Amino acid sequence: MKYEHLYVVIEHDAGKPVPVSLEMLGEARRLMDGYNKKYNTDEKVVAVVLGSNARKLCDELISYGADAVIYAESPELEYTRNIVDTKVISRIAADRNLVLKFSPKSTDFAKPRYMFFAADNIGRQLSSTVMAELDSGLASDINKLVISDLKIVHQHKTKGKEETYERTLEMYRPDFSGFLWTTILCLDNRNPDIAREYYPQACSIIPGVFAPIERDQSRKGVIVDYSPSFDQRDLQVKVIGRKIVKSKVDFDSKKAVVSIGRGIKDAPEQNIRLAAELAKEIDAEVGVSLPISKKPYAVSESASSTYMIPDRVVGTSGRKVIPLLYVAAGISGAMHHLAGMKESEFVIAINPDEEAPIKGECDMFIKGRMEDVIPALLEELRALRPKVEARR
């Protein structure tokens, strides 16, 4: 076949894979195990790694689900540079000789069947430029994947005739409203007037959506070394050092998160202050839904610059949090947001709308406006504090 295998582009920090890379490998392993059983094939999960002195990472990736690892080693690949990484990955993806080292029957190989990238600061850009280089499409920020056979009728792609598209990767993400699912497909043109094939079927995957498989050091795989070449014009920009800039918001060290959404609209300044007071009272961090980071309401510069910022976004467009307590105040429950907090141990929702989707995702639902409910909660908490401290 011309198109085989699932390639996963791995990101790492000094030889240690970032969590989303292991998550993508886990989902790739689950998908290809089902795929091979359904179609009676033996296609592989292939990890693609660029780096310098990160060879030991290859064995780790096999233990987390890869059948093969293609590793490009060079001092020029120590730090990520999009133009350099794009060309190296694209050449790897189209190199039949590399594939024959782990799949000798792939003599007609042209490109991968599927390809995964991380939907993070690096992967979002890299995925788009690699797929442009490989002349195929891309689905961004995916959080559900299915491989199936689909019957499609499309005026442009099939000239209005029903066609069966086998082994199609269905890529799901919430739409921009946050309440409906969008299914994205990368389909060939079967219309003879414009016939052409689109491979790999590729996507970038939201961090924290899929679980890595359990590490198995007994797993066997093939490691293929690739010697990259570079265009000297692409090396004119040098990275001489790197400093990790930590987020302004520390969700990880807090056992509780108080998040606010568009329910602040009636009194935005007051409600932001109330949420901050509640967070301080229970030693929590303040989170926001995506719309709040767009600064939709007029508030003071202090409130805007402190709370209406992307670093505080909880959800698929921001951070995934797993606190012991999650308070969702004035948040309706769009899928974008739920994906980032649904694994919290205990969820309290404050909302005047009993039909809000958040009601089905919480452990306790308080019907009411946040400007009425939070002051009552603060009063009770402050009254209880002397009793709690007396027991310590």
Residue, then its C-alpha position, 0 to 999 in steps of 0.5 A: m500500500k502507498y499509505e501505511h502506519l501511524y506516525v506520532v511526532i514526539e516532543h521532549d525536554a532534554g530527553k524526557p518526553v512531555p506528557v502529551s507525547l505519551e498520551m498520543l502514543g497511548e491513543a495511537r496504540r489503542l487505535m492501531d491495535g483495533y485497526n489491525k484486528k479489524y482489517n487483518t493488517d500489521e501496520k505500526v505505531v511509529a514515533v518520530v523524534l528529533g534531538s541531540n543526545a536523546r537516544k535513550l528516549c527511543d527505548e522509553l517510547i517503545s515501552y509506552g507503545a511504539d512499534a518503531v522509533i525513527y530518531a534524527e540526531s544532530p546538534e542542530l536539532e537540540y532546540t526546536r526551530n520550526i523551519v528546520d523541524t518541518k523539513v526533517i519530519s517531512r523527509i522522514a515521513a516520505d522516506r520508504n527506506l526508513v519504513l522498510k527497516f521496520s516493515p519489510k513488506s511496505t515496498d510501495f510506501a509513499k506517506p504515512r496513513y495517519m499522523f499525530f502532533a501535540a496541540d501545544n505551542i510547538g505542535r500547533q505550528l509544526s503540524s500545519t507546516v509539516m502538513a503543508e509540506l506533505d500536501s495534505g489536510l490537518a484537523s486542530d485541537i482534537n479530543k476524540l478519534v475513531i477509525s471507521d468505514l464511511k459512506i459519503v455523498h458529496q457534490h464536490k468530492t464524489k460528484g454527488k455519488e455515494e462512495t465508501y471511504e475505508r479506514t477513515l480517521e474521524m477527528y472530533r472536537p467541540d465546535f466554537s459554541g462549545f456545545l456541539w461536536t464537529t467531526i473533521l474528515c480528510l477525504d480523497n477527491r473521488n470526483p474524476d474531474i479533480a481526483r487526488e489523494y490526501y495523506p496523511q490524515a493528520c491532527s493535533i491532539i489536545p494535551g490531557v485528553f487521552a491516557p498513556i498506556e502502562r509502561d511495559q519495559s518488555r515490549k520490543g521495537v525497532i529503532v531507526d537512525y536517520s541522518p538529517s541534512f540541512d539547507q544552510r539558509d535554514l540555519q541562519v537563526k541560531v538558538i544559543g540558549r533556552k529559559i523555561v518561562k513558568s505560567k503566572v498561574d499555579f494550578d498544580s500546587k493548589k488543592a482547589v480552583v474557583s473558576i468564573g465564566r460569563g455569569i459575571k456579566d451583571a457585575p463583572e468587577q464585583n464578581i471577579r473580586l468575589a471569586a478572588e475572595l472565595a479563592k483566598e478563603i479556601d486557598a484556591e487558584v482562580g480560573v476562567s472560562l475561555p470567553i473571559s480571557k477575551k476581556p468581554y466586559a469593562v473592568s479595571e485594568s488591575a482586574s483585567s490584567t490579573y484575571m482575564i488572561p489566557d494563563r487562567v483558562v481552564g479547558t481544551s484551549g487552556r489548562k487541564v486541572i484535577p483539584l480536590l475541589y472545583v467551584a464553577a461560578g457562572i459557567s454554563g458548561a461548554m464542552h471546551h471547559l468541561a474537558g479541562m475540569k471533569e476529573s476534579e474530585f468534587v465539583i460545585a456549580i453555582n448557576p441560576d439556570e437549572e438547565a445549564p449543562i454544568k448541572g450534569e457534571c457537578d456533585m453539588f448544584i447551587k441554584g442562584r446568581m454568584e453575586d448572591v451565593i458567594p457572599a453567603l458562602l464567604e460568611e459561612l466559611r469565615a464563621l467556621r474558621p475559628k472553630v477549625e483553627a481551634r481544633r488544630 
